[in-house]
Amino acid sequence: MSPPTCALCADDGGEVLARSGLLRVVLVDDADYPGYVRVIVNAHVREMTDLAPADRRRLLDAVFAVESAQREVCAPHKINLASFGNVTPHVHWHVIPRFVDDAHFPEPVWGVRQREPETARLAERRARLDALRAAVAARLAAAA
């Protein structure tokens, strides 16, 4: 049963790119980070070890499929993978393409802002979102 205050139980958490019985993959609407994706377990689960081993593997396979699609389509300097859950104790992974000119680089996206990103660069990255949607879908299908 999900707690009434769990944001990831109450809402999809972004534009759903794919959904299975175990998880959903969502594109996060973040103006500074086009291509930012979350992979979220559908059931309210607090820790990775609360999942059956096979489900952990399926979850990480989805994370890696998203990372692979981001690398191909977004061509970032680095991909950040993170699973915190301190604020929202519900298993989910952040998969974030990073660029040396992004708002926070080299800090984490939740760190101190380092600069204002160039509008034209952000527009270029947003223009790749349809290709990213298709690449994520293809990689998830191949991983299934």
Secondary structure, 3 states (H helix, E strand, C coil): CCCCCCHHHHCCCCEEEEECCCEEEEECCCCCCCCCEEEEECCCCCCHHHCCHHHHHHHHHHHHHHHHHHHHHHCCCEEEEECCCCCCCCCEEEEEEECCCCCCCCCCCCCCCCCCCCHHHHHHHHHCHHHHHHHHHHHHHHHC
